[in-house]
Amino acid sequence: MSGEALIETAGDAPRRTRFWSLVVLGITVCMAAILLAMGRVPICECGTVKLWVGEVNSPDNSQHLFDWYTPSHVIHGFVFFFVLWLVARRWSFGARLSAATLIEAAWEIAENSPVIIDRYRTATIALDYYGDSVLNSAFDVVSMIAGFVLAARLPWPVTLVLALAAEVFVGWMIRDNLTLNVIMLLWPIEAIRSWQSGS
């Protein structure tokens, strides 16, 4: 490759970064607009914005910036990075991150639909779950992006250990995590439900 081509490629990198950053931001803004149109509250109905909510069985859960389900969204980022690396490794990093953001945003919209909310309330221990605030959904997307970027920068064994550690720690702390959430949403098991409820 000639020196001139190298300079042109290097000069294009910031422009491509800006472009894909705008795509990611645009997807997130569109998601927020759709959630608002669906009737989701912009922020917690309590009228405040908290950095962290540590009480799972609380009206504040899934309403503020971060909570015990934040690690699940970071793990989403890990998973999306590796899946897209396998099936679309020729795509640029920005294109793969945009695809991951689109998937996460689509899930946030689906998760806050009446069908999925009712499913959570009947199949899991989330009896008081009425959906996320738009702010919480936006920060769930931010958490996924953080996980995606971490997975891109860390050796895969480190990413795997982080994911397993997060699942074990969150499961120990609140008797729920990404794995249990998926199991109980798709194939509810009464023994797990009893353990989660402390019976």
Secondary structure by P-SEA (a helix, b strand, c coil): ccaaaaaaaaaaaaaaaaaaaaaaaaaaaaaaaaaaaaccccccccccccccccccccccccccccccaaaaaaaaaaaaaaaaaaccccccaaaaaaaaaaaaaaaaaaaacaaaaaaaaccccccccccccaaaaaaaaaaaaaaaaaaacccaaaaaaaaaaaaaaaaaaccccaaaaaaaaccccaaaaaaaacc
